[in-house]
């Protein structure tokens, strides 16, 4: 019993420590993303993405880069772009860029992993887009596209204000809009982040290395960084299927990816796991609701193929330059100096002040909009995620209280 309580305490400290180490990166990324979302309107995106040519692909990628990193938000925006006439390939470019090329994701990866993974995230994100574009051109799914468009009902779109960037950034109303976007970002991802960090702590404390050796071929070998082509390929294939059932978003996946890397999973397997936030079960179900099961499964097959090819390709590209990372380059759960007074501590304090200031503008906006308030019924998925989030909070609080429980027993 004492061993379990000790591991429980270790798991809770690791989860909270991981989050504390990444907090400033989350805040900075979401702040930058919120400012850009307010300054660039959705109408501007839709007007220039009607064809599947290079210009539309480039713009789809750029608009994805400056948008939200939340998978579910990206799905909704992608559906709107596609419904309004954007081509399938530019829409997919937007979707992939908004979950792989966003600023905050690279910052969090830099905190938990190494520069090779940041490189892999951004270069790999571009390769994912190019591979999907090529596969769409080769398969020519015209009938699927027509069926999907017919399925989407026409809806009226709210018009955005035409205020300039200068007017937005120098007005109280503009900062209220930015604060709304900022807190909407957190509202969309806090459950994914909480569950993801909790799971990462649990795995680091309770799951033995033997499990990863059994799940991922090549873990535990003499050369874990490059265990051989068959092992690298197998890990890149297994990782998306392992992620399929976790339904943790792209942000929540990063600390878990660090745990996997520290357990000996190769670069290709870890990158495939990070890329797999769009091939999880809830995303498949939402896409099926939007476009129908045929199109949803087609998109799933596109992304799975691109993820595996991209992860393996980048693995051997880094190997050719003798740049493959070792597990020592990642943040280890055994590094217990999570809360020491260093630059990360002061960055966290500074950005918590930014969050407080934005909270003031958010409160002003909510106060002005009180007469328009209303409640909406939660979906089954939201109820499940909320329940898991509450369980995560109870787990973390219980783990922190373990020393007290041991002393009083």
N, C-alpha and C positions, 0 to 999 in steps of 0.2 A: 504493500500500500504506500509506503514511504517513497519507493522508487517512482510510482505513478504520479504522486503529488509533486515530486521534484521535476519530473518531465513536464507536467502540466504547467508548473511555474516557468520553466524554461521556454516552453512553447509560447506562453502569453508574453513574456518579455521579448522574445524574438519578433513576434508579430508587431508589437507596439514599437519596438526599436527600429524595425524595418520602415514602418510608416514615418517615424520621426526623422529618419535619415532622408526620406524622400519628400517630406512635406513642402519644403521651399520650392522644389521643382514642380510639384503639382500646382501650387498657388501661382507661380510665375507663368507656367504654361497656360493655365486656364485664364489668367488675366490677359495675356497677349492674345489668346484665341478669342476672348470676349470682345476686346477692342476691335479686332479685325472683322468679326462677325457683324458688328454694328455698322462699320464703315462700308462694307461690301454687301449689297443687297442680293437677295435670291433672284430677283428679276434680271439683274445683270448676268448672273450665271446662266439662266435659262435661254437668254437671247443669243448666246454665242456657242451653244453646244448641240445644235440640231443635226450635225452630220458626223460620220465616223472617221473624218479625216484627221491629219496630224494636228491642225490648229485646234480642233475641238478636243482632241485627246490631251493636248498640252494644257488647254484651259481647264478641262475637267480635273486634271491632276493638280493644277495650281489652286483651284477653288477648294479641292479636297484638302490640300495642304494647309489652308488658312481656316478650315472649318473645325467643327467639334470632333474630339477623339472618341466620343461615345458611339459604340457600335450601333445601338438602337436608334440614336438620333441620326446617324449616317444613313441607316436603312430608310428612315422616313424621308429624309431629304433626297436620297437617290430615287425613291419612288416618285416624288414630286417632279424632279428633273425629267425622268423618263416619261411620265404622264404628259408633261408639257411639251414633249417633242424632242428631247435630247436623245441621241443615238444610244444603243445598248452599250457599245464600247466606251464612249465618253462617260456614261453613267457608271459603268463598272470602274473606270479610272477614278472618278470622284469617290466612289465607295472605298476602293482600296487605298487611295491617298489619304482619305480622312481618318483611316484607322491605322495607317502605317507610316505616314510621312509628317504627322503633326508634330509641332514643336515640343509639347509637354512629354510626349512619349519618349523622344530621344533623350530628354533630360533625365527622366526616371531610369532609363536603361543605363545611362552614364553613371548614375549613382550606384546601381546594383551590380552591373556587369563591367564590361571593359569597352575600350574604344572600338574594338573589332565588332562588337555587337551593335554599337551605334552606327558604324559603317554598314554593317549587314542590314540593319533596319531601313536605312534610307536608300542605299543602292539596291537592296533586295526589294523594297517597296516599288521602286521604278521598274525593276525587272518583272515583278508580278504583273504590273500593268501592261508591259509590253508583251509578255507571254499570253495573257488573257486576250489582248487585242489580236494577236496572231491566231490563237485558237478560234476566236469568233470569226475571223476572216476565212479560216479553213473549213469550219463547220457550217457557216452561212445559215443561221437559225431563223430565217425569215418568217416561217410559219409560227414559230414559238413567239417571236416578237409581236406579230399581228394579234395572236391570241392573248398575249399579256396586255397589250394596249386596250383591247376590247374589254378586258376584265376590269381595268381601272376606270372608275366612274369619274366624270368631270366634276371638279369641285372649284368653288370660287376661292381665289387666293387673296389674302389680305395685302393691301398696298403698303409699302414702306414709305416713311417720310423721305423727302428729297433733300434733307439737310446735308450741307457739305461736311467734310471731315473736320475743318476748323470750327464750324458752328457746333458740331457734336462734342468735340473735345473741350470747348470753352463754355459750355452751358450746363446748368444743373440737370436739365432734362436728358442731355446726352449721357451724362455720367449715371443717371438713373437707369437708362437703357443698358449701359455697360454692366452695371451691378446686377441687373436682372439676368443678363446672359451668363454672368459669372456664377451666380447662385443656381441658375438652371443647370449649368455644367455639373456643379457638385450634386444637385438633386438627381441628375441622371446617373451618376457614377458612384455615389457614396456606398451603395449596397454592394456593388461589384468590388470596390476597393476594400471595404471592410471584410467581406467574405474571402477575397483573394489573399489579403495579408494574414488573416486568421488561419486559412488552410496552409499557407506557406510555413507559418510557425509550427503548426501541428505536424506537418510532414518532416520538418527539420528535426523535431524532437522525438517523434515516435516511430517514423518509418525507417527500417534498417536499410543499409546499403544493399543487402541481398535482394530486396524487392526490386530495386532499380536494375540490378544485374540480371534479374529474371525478365523484367519488362523490356529493357533496352539491350539488345545484343551489342556486346563490345564493352559494356560497363564492367569495370573490374579487370580489364585486360592490361597487359604491360604498357600499351600505348593508348591511353584513353583519349587523347586529343585526336588521334587518327587511327582508329581501330581496324581499318581495312574497308574497302569499297562496299562489300556486302553489309557490314555492320552499319556503316554510315547511311547507306540507302535504307536499311531496315529501320533505323532510328528516325529518319526523316519521314517514313511512312507511318510508323507507330505514333509519333508525337501528335499529329492532327487528330487521330482517333482517340488518343488519351484526352486531348483537349475537348473533343466533341461532347463529352459527358460532364465536363466541369462547369460549363456555361458561365465562366468568369470572364469579364471584359478584358480589353487589351491592357488597361492599367493594372488590374488585379493580377494578371498573368505574370507580370515582370518579377515580383519577388519569388513566385513559385518557379519561374524559369531559372532564377539564380540558385535556388535549392537544387534543381535538376542538374545544373552545370556543376555545382559543388559535389554532387553525387557521382559525377563521372560521365554524364551524357555528353556526347560530342557536339561541336559547334552546329553542325547541320541539324541534329535533333532538337537542340534548344531553339534555333532560329525557326524551325518548322513549328514548334510549339508556340512561339511568340506570334507568328503569322496567322495562327489558326483561330483567332478571335471571331472570324467571319464564317467559320465552318462548324460552329457549335450548334447544338440542337435548337435552342430558342430562335437563332437567326434563320435556320432552315424553315422553321414553322412560320415565322413572320413573312418571309419571302413567299412561301406557299400561299399565305393569306392574301398577299398583294397581287402576285402574278399567276398563281396556280402551281400545282405540284411539278408539272413538266418543266416549266421555266426555273423553278426553285432548284430542282435536282440538276438541271443543266448548269446553272450558276455554281452550284456546289462542286460539280465535276470539274468545271473550269478552274476554280480556285484551288482545289486539292491538287490537281495536276501542276498548276503553276507553283504552288508552295513547295512540293517535293522537288521539282526541277530546280527551282531557285535556291533552295536550301543546300542541296547537294552541290550545285554549281559554285556557289559562293564558298562552300567549304574547301573545295579543291583549288579555287582561285587564291584563297588565303594560304593554302598549303604550298602552292607554287612559289609564293613570295616569302615562305617560312614565317608567316604571320599568324598562324593559328593560336588562339588564346589557350592558356592552361587554366585549370580550375582555381589556381591561386590568384588569378586576376579578378575574380568575382568577390563580392562581399560574402563573407562566411558567417553563418549563424553563430559560430564560436567567437566572433569578434564582438565582445560584450561592451565595448566602449561606445555604445549607441548614444549616450546622453552626456558625453563629456563636453566641456566648454571649448568649442572650436568654431571654425568659420560657418559650419552648417547650423550650429546652435544660433548664432547671431543672424544668419540668413532667415532661419525659421521665425525668429522674433520679429524681424523687419517685415517679412511678408504676412505674418499674422496681423501686424498693424495695418497693412494694406487691406487685408480681408475685413478688418474692423471698419475702416473708412468706407469700403464698398458696402458693408453691412448697413451703415447709416443711410447711404443713398437708396439701398434696397428697401429699408424700412420706410423711407419717405415715399417711394413709389407705391409700395403696398398700401400705405395709409391713404394715398390719393385714389387708389383703385378699389377701396373697400366696398364701394357700392356695386362693383362688378364681380365680387367674389362668388364662388360656387364650388361645389364638390362634385367629383366624378367617381364612378364606381371603379374599384381596383380590379384589374384583370387577374386571372388565376396565377399567371407568371409573377405579377407584382406581389401578390399575397405570399407566394412561395419564397421570393427573394426577401421580402420583409421579415418573414418568419425565420429564415436562415440568418438574416442580419441580427435579429434579436437574440438568437441562440449564440451567435458570435460574440455579442456584447456580454452575455452571461458567462460564456466560456472565458473571455479575457478578464473580466472582473473576478471570477472565481480563481483563475490562475494567479492573479496578482495578490489575492488574499491567502494563498497557500501558506506562506511563512507564518502568518498569524494563526492559521488552523493547526499547523504543526506545533507551535509553541503552546497552544491552549489544550492540545490533546494529551 
